[in-house]
Amino acid sequence: MYLKEKYIKEIVPSLLKKLELTNILSVPKIEKIVLNMWIWTYIRNWNKDYSSLVQDLALIAGQKPVVRYARKSVSNFKLREWMPVWLSVTLRWDRMYHFLDKLINIVLPRVKDFRWVNKNSFDSEWNFNFWIKEHTIFPEVPQTDVVKQHGLQITIKTKVVDKSHSKILLEEMGFPFSK
């Protein structure tokens, strides 16, 4: 079953009972998922074109990423103003649910020696942040074209009242938290 259908048919009623909520609009939900890939070291050390990373992230997310540039120069890091620093994608609606379904059911089980996701990675606004060390674990990325593996930061922005509600929502969706 597709994750969005599962959320509407199964997760919302169970969250209403678990959290003792009366209004269906007060049920926790996911607003967006943001994917960030740091590319500055790739450009600095390799002096390469980063278009392959743009294509890889576009395949992973299902939409073209935005290239973010440095706002000011930092000489100690050999960073100049307007150098490309990272790639960013914001997923909403159906693409968000499709990506989360793929992440939970396909990508994370493929990780070698997977030790679950740390359940204490929530920030002050109850968003869940975690890193994937290699972007090549996604099945869409062609393994033969990869020059250097890159990490991928994933932020899941939730709309909740309490931090515990955010954790319960992700657990109900099947997120593999550490015990």
N, C-alpha and C positions, 0 to 999 in steps of 0.2 A: 504494500500500500504506500502510496506517495505520502511524504511527510506532512504536507499541508493538509491533506484529507485526514490523516491520522490525528493531526493537531485539532482540527475542527470536531471530528466525530468522537475521539477517545480522550485526548489529553485535556481539553477544556472542561468536560464534565468531571473528570477525576480531580483536576485542580480546584474546581468549585467545592468539591467535598473535602479534599485534603486541607485546603486553606480556610475553609468555612466562610466562603464569600457568598454574598447573595446576588450581586449584580454581575452579569456576564462580561460587562465592560471593564470590570476591575481585575479580571484574570490577567496574569502576567503574559507578555508576548514579546517576540523578537521584533525590533524595529528595523535593524539593518546589520549587515556583516561587512566589515572593512578588511581588505587584504592589502598588506604593504610588503614590498620587496626592496631591500636596500641594495642599490647598484653602484654606489659611489666607489667602493673599493675595487669593483670589477673594472670600472673605467680608469681609475687612477693607476692600478697595478698592471693592467693588461693593455690599456690604450686601445680597446676594441669597440666596435659598434655594439650597442646594447639592444639592437632591434630583435635579436633572437630571444632575449629576456622578455621583451614586450609581447612577442608572439606566444611565448610559453605561458605568461600570466593571462593573456587573452584566452588561451585554450583552457586554462584552469578555471577561470571565472565565468567565461561565456560572454564577456564583453571587453572592449578595449580599455586598457589601463591609462591613467593620466600620468604623465611624467612630471614629477615635482623637482624644482630647481632650488639651488642654494640661494638664500637671501643676501648673505654677505660673505666676504672672503675671510678665511682663517688660514694664516700662513703656516702655522705649526702642522696643520693637517694637509697642506698643499691643496686646499679647497679654494676655488675661485668663485666669485659671484656668477650666478647663472649656469653653473655646472649641474648636470643632471645628478640628483642625489638618490631618489627612490621612485618606485612605481606604486601607484595606489589605485584600488578599485573599490567602489562602494556597491554592494549588492542589496537590492530590495525586492519585495514581493515574491514572485514565483522563482526568480533566479536565486534568491536567498535560500528558500526552502530546498530547491534542487541542489545547491552547493552543500548545504548542511546535511542533507540526506546522503550525498556522495561522500562527504567527509566522515560521517559516523559509520556508514555501512561498508565502504569500499577502501578508503584511503588509510584511515588509522589502523585497521587490521593488517594492512600490508607492511607496516613499519616493522623492521626487524628488531627484536628485543623490546617491543613496546611495553612501557611500564605505566600505562594509563596517564591521564592528564591530572595535573595538580589541582585539587579542588579549592585551593586558597588563592587562585589567580584572579580574584575579583577586585576591581578598583573601587574608589570611593563613590562612584556613580553606578555601581552594581553592573558594570560591563565585565565580560569575561575575556581575558587576553591570554593567548598562548602562542608559542613559536613552534614551527615545524622546521627542522634543521636542513632538510633537503626538499627542494621543490620537485624533484624527479620522482617522488613516490606517487604522484598523481598519474593515473593511467593515460591521460591525454598527452602528456609531454613525451615527445619522441626521444628515446634514450640515446640514439646515435648522434644527435645534433648537439648534445649538451657539452659545452666546453668546461664550465665550472658550475658546481652545485651552489645554489643560493638558498638562504633561509626565507621563510615566509611567516610574517606576523599576521595572526588572525584575531580580530576583535569582534565579539558578538555583543551588540548593543541591545539591551533588554529594557522594556518599559515595565517597571515593577514598583511596588511600594516599599519592599524590604529586601535586603540582601539575601536572606534565606529563600525568598520567593523565586529569585533568579536562579539559585542553585537547584531548587525543586523543579522548576520549568525545564532546565537543561537535562536533569536526570530523567524526567518523564519522556523527553524526546529521545533518550537512549544514549546520551553523552557518556563516554567511558571515564568516569572519575575514579581516582585512586580510593581505595577502601580505607 
